Amino acid sequence: SPIKIIAQEYCPGTEVAVDCIVTNGKSQILGIFEKAQATGPYFAEKMSISPTSLNRGEVEQISQIAADAVLALTADKSSAGHVEIRFTKEGPKVLEAGLRPGGAYTVAAVEYLTGINPYIELLKVLLGNDISVVQSNEKAILYGGIVIPKSGVLTSIQGLDIFESISELLDVKILNQPGEQVYCLPESAQPHFAYYLIGGASREEVLDKHHLIQASIHLEIADLVLAT
């Protein structure tokens, strides 16, 4: 048959995203973010958090895997790298490796934790400078999303005032207003109603804020009426 299909194994387990900078065969990890557990069949982003729940050995292992993946793609040139890895029963497996900084709030999250902006750091190494030494401020950060549960017309929104009570709410973006049509996965590549970025003193603190936001905001969505 002229049709060729690539079948990719599903990899269950804890998923992390690793951001780094590489130059002259050397690498520097900028941040490691753990994603919310998800079982599919679709994987809308709900949360990424740092620090992760991984132990030191696991962090060192995925840091090396991520650096090796990016270095293999760059041929010893300077680049940013974003690598997504899942811990399966057989060990860590790379889901994706790209020569770019992470998307969404990743750049802002790295800068909050380290004081280093990945775009500026990439520009510095491209101009021939050495990689900066990264030192974390030992704080925690989480970027989350309110996922649209069904496609239809957004009729009302409850609970947005919760954002007024969240300390260290660094940013929030509301993407839809009542009366607009909204779409969930797999009908849309943008299945979110809102994004937010929250900081705090510990992993537990930012997780508590995230869970409070998720429990407080409710979307009323009416079915779409198709014209006949």
Backbone torsions as a table, in degrees:
resi	resn	phi	psi	omega
1	SER	NA	142.3	176.7
2	PRO	-74.6	-12.7	-179.5
3	ILE	-83.6	126.8	178.9
4	LYS	-117.9	135.7	-176.8
5	ILE	-123.5	133.7	172.5
6	ILE	-101.7	119.4	178.6
7	ALA	-101.1	121.2	-178.7
8	GLN	-104.7	131.2	178.7
9	GLU	-64.5	137.8	173.5
10	TYR	-75.7	133.8	-175.7
11	CYS	-115.1	97.1	176.4
12	PRO	-75.4	152.4	176.8
13	GLY	137.6	176.9	179.2
14	THR	-67.0	130.0	-178.4
15	GLU	-108.7	136.0	177.1
16	VAL	-130.3	155.0	173.1
17	ALA	-118.0	132.2	-178.1
18	VAL	-116.9	126.5	175.6
19	ASP	-109.3	138.4	-177.3
20	CYS	-150.6	170.0	172.0
21	ILE	-124.1	135.6	176.2
22	VAL	-125.8	147.4	175.2
23	THR	-162.9	137.3	177.8
24	ASN	52.6	39.1	177.7
25	GLY	78.5	2.2	178.9
26	LYS	-109.3	157.3	-178.5
27	SER	-136.2	154.0	174.6
28	GLN	-137.6	120.2	176.6
29	ILE	-75.2	128.7	179.3
30	LEU	-97.3	-32.5	-178.7
31	GLY	-171.0	150.0	175.6
32	ILE	-128.9	126.6	-174.5
33	PHE	-126.4	130.6	179.5
34	GLU	-94.2	132.8	-179.0
35	LYS	-92.5	161.1	177.2
36	ALA	-65.1	144.9	176.7
37	GLN	-62.9	137.6	179.4
38	ALA	-147.2	146.0	-177.6
39	THR	-117.1	-1.9	178.0
40	GLY	84.9	-172.3	9.1
41	PRO	-74.5	-11.4	178.4
42	TYR	-118.4	156.6	-170.2
43	PHE	-130.5	70.4	173.9
44	ALA	-70.7	136.6	-178.2
45	GLU	-71.0	120.6	177.1
46	LYS	-106.2	-29.2	-172.9
47	MET	-166.0	142.0	165.2
48	SER	-135.3	134.2	-172.6
49	ILE	-137.4	144.2	171.8
50	SER	-137.2	133.1	7.6
51	PRO	-74.2	162.4	-179.7
52	THR	-87.7	178.2	175.7
53	SER	-90.8	4.7	-177.7
54	LEU	-75.2	151.1	175.2
55	ASN	-83.0	173.2	-174.3
56	ARG	-60.2	-41.2	-180.0
57	GLY	-62.8	-40.9	178.9
58	GLU	-67.4	-38.7	177.6
59	VAL	-62.7	-44.4	178.8
60	GLU	-63.6	-38.1	-179.1
61	GLN	-64.9	-49.0	-177.9
62	ILE	-72.2	-28.6	176.3
63	SER	-62.4	-43.3	179.5
64	GLN	-68.3	-41.3	179.0
65	ILE	-61.8	-44.6	-179.6
66	ALA	-63.7	-45.5	179.8
67	ALA	-62.1	-42.7	179.6
68	ASP	-62.9	-39.8	-179.4
69	ALA	-63.9	-44.2	-178.8
70	VAL	-69.8	-42.1	179.0
71	LEU	-62.5	-34.5	178.5
72	ALA	-66.0	-29.3	-178.9
73	LEU	-85.9	-22.5	-171.9
74	THR	-92.9	-16.2	-176.2
75	ALA	54.7	46.8	176.4
76	ASP	67.7	16.2	174.6
77	LYS	-92.3	171.2	-179.8
78	SER	-86.1	137.2	-179.0
79	SER	-164.8	157.4	163.8
80	ALA	-82.5	160.0	178.0
81	GLY	-143.9	142.0	175.6
82	HIS	-132.7	117.9	-173.9
83	VAL	-126.4	129.7	178.1
84	GLU	-108.3	129.0	-171.6
85	ILE	-133.2	142.5	172.4
86	ARG	-119.5	139.0	174.3
87	PHE	-86.8	107.2	178.0
88	THR	-101.0	177.8	177.4
89	LYS	-62.7	-26.4	179.7
90	GLU	-89.5	0.4	-178.3
91	GLY	113.7	-179.2	-177.8
92	PRO	-66.5	139.9	176.5
93	LYS	-132.2	133.4	179.3
94	VAL	-77.1	123.9	175.7
95	LEU	-89.8	-37.2	-175.2
96	GLU	-157.7	141.8	173.7
97	ALA	-138.1	124.2	-178.5
98	GLY	-131.5	149.4	179.1
99	LEU	-91.0	72.2	-176.3
100	ARG	-163.1	157.8	168.6
101	PRO	-68.5	158.7	176.8
102	GLY	-63.9	154.0	-178.7
103	GLY	-87.5	-167.0	179.8
104	ALA	53.6	-128.0	-176.8
105	TYR	-93.9	13.2	-174.5
106	THR	-58.4	-46.4	-178.3
107	VAL	-61.3	-45.1	178.9
108	ALA	-64.4	-36.6	-179.9
109	ALA	-67.3	-43.1	177.3
110	VAL	-60.9	-43.6	-178.8
111	GLU	-65.9	-36.2	178.0
112	TYR	-63.0	-40.7	-175.1
113	LEU	-82.3	-29.4	-170.8
114	THR	-123.5	-16.0	-174.0
115	GLY	80.1	2.3	-178.5
116	ILE	-106.5	126.8	173.9
117	ASN	-89.8	119.1	-176.4
118	PRO	-57.5	-34.0	178.6
119	TYR	-66.1	-44.3	179.4
120	ILE	-67.3	-39.4	178.6
121	GLU	-63.1	-41.1	177.8
122	LEU	-62.7	-43.3	178.7
123	LEU	-60.6	-40.0	-179.2
124	LYS	-62.2	-45.6	-178.1
125	VAL	-72.4	-30.9	176.0
126	LEU	-65.8	-26.0	177.9
127	LEU	-88.2	4.6	174.4
128	GLY	98.3	5.8	179.7
129	ASN	-83.5	159.7	176.6
130	ASP	-72.6	157.6	176.0
131	ILE	-68.9	137.1	177.4
132	SER	-69.0	150.9	173.5
133	VAL	-82.0	125.8	-176.1
134	VAL	-92.7	129.2	174.5
135	GLN	-128.9	121.0	179.9
136	SER	-77.2	148.1	176.4
137	ASN	-85.0	6.6	177.2
138	GLU	66.5	15.2	175.2
139	LYS	-91.5	-174.9	-178.6
140	ALA	-128.2	152.4	177.6
141	ILE	-146.0	149.7	-179.4
142	LEU	-143.7	132.0	169.7
143	TYR	-116.7	131.0	-172.8
144	GLY	-129.8	171.1	179.3
145	GLY	-141.7	143.8	171.7
146	ILE	-91.2	113.5	-174.7
147	VAL	-86.7	134.9	177.3
148	ILE	-70.8	121.1	-172.3
149	PRO	-78.9	-24.9	-179.5
150	LYS	-155.0	157.2	177.0
151	SER	-82.0	146.4	179.6
152	GLY	159.9	-153.1	178.5
153	VAL	-108.2	123.7	178.7
154	LEU	-71.4	115.0	-176.1
155	THR	-99.7	-32.8	178.7
156	SER	-159.3	160.2	-179.0
157	ILE	-132.4	126.4	175.5
158	GLN	-113.9	142.7	169.3
159	GLY	96.9	5.6	-178.2
160	LEU	-64.0	-22.2	179.8
161	ASP	-66.7	-10.3	177.6
162	ILE	-60.3	-30.2	-178.9
163	PHE	-63.6	-26.6	-179.9
164	GLU	-68.9	-21.0	-176.8
165	SER	-100.6	-0.8	-177.1
166	ILE	-88.3	118.4	176.8
167	SER	-74.1	150.4	-177.8
168	GLU	51.0	42.4	169.0
169	LEU	-79.7	104.7	-171.8
170	LEU	-82.3	-28.2	177.9
171	ASP	-168.1	151.7	172.8
172	VAL	-147.4	138.0	178.8
173	LYS	-126.7	119.0	174.9
174	ILE	-96.3	123.8	-170.8
175	LEU	-100.3	-15.9	-176.2
176	ASN	-137.2	153.4	177.9
177	GLN	-124.1	156.5	177.5
178	PRO	-54.0	139.5	-178.2
179	GLY	98.9	-15.0	-179.4
180	GLU	-88.4	150.7	173.0
181	GLN	-78.3	137.9	178.9
182	VAL	-128.2	154.5	-174.8
183	TYR	-136.8	138.7	177.7
184	CYS	-99.1	173.1	172.3
185	LEU	-68.4	144.6	2.6
186	PRO	-94.2	15.2	-176.2
187	GLU	-77.2	-15.1	-179.2
188	SER	-142.9	144.7	173.9
189	ALA	-83.6	-4.4	177.7
190	GLN	-124.4	81.9	-174.4
191	PRO	-94.7	28.0	-175.8
192	HIS	-112.8	143.0	172.1
193	PHE	-88.2	-34.6	-176.8
194	ALA	-154.6	155.9	171.1
195	TYR	-124.3	151.7	175.4
196	TYR	-149.8	155.3	-179.9
197	LEU	-128.8	123.0	-177.0
198	ILE	-130.9	139.1	177.5
199	GLY	-112.3	170.2	179.2
200	GLY	-178.3	179.5	-176.3
201	ALA	-81.4	-19.8	-175.4
202	SER	-151.2	163.3	175.6
203	ARG	-58.6	-43.3	-178.1
204	GLU	-62.7	-39.2	-178.5
205	GLU	-64.0	-47.8	-177.4
206	VAL	-71.0	-30.9	175.4
207	LEU	-64.9	-41.2	178.1
208	ASP	-61.0	-42.8	178.6
209	LYS	-63.2	-43.0	179.7
210	HIS	-61.0	-47.4	-179.2
211	HIS	-63.7	-35.8	178.2
212	LEU	-65.2	-43.0	178.2
213	ILE	-62.7	-46.8	-177.9
214	GLN	-62.3	-36.4	-178.7
215	ALA	-78.0	-21.1	-172.5
216	SER	-90.7	-29.4	-173.3
217	ILE	-95.1	126.7	-179.3
218	HIS	-128.6	134.1	179.8
219	LEU	-108.5	127.8	172.7
220	GLU	-97.0	121.6	-175.2
221	ILE	-128.5	121.9	178.8
222	ALA	-90.0	151.7	178.3
223	ASP	-64.5	146.1	174.6
224	LEU	-70.8	135.1	176.1
225	VAL	-102.5	113.0	-177.6
226	LEU	-81.1	137.0	178.4
227	ALA	-68.1	140.9	179.9
228	THR	-106.8	NA	NA
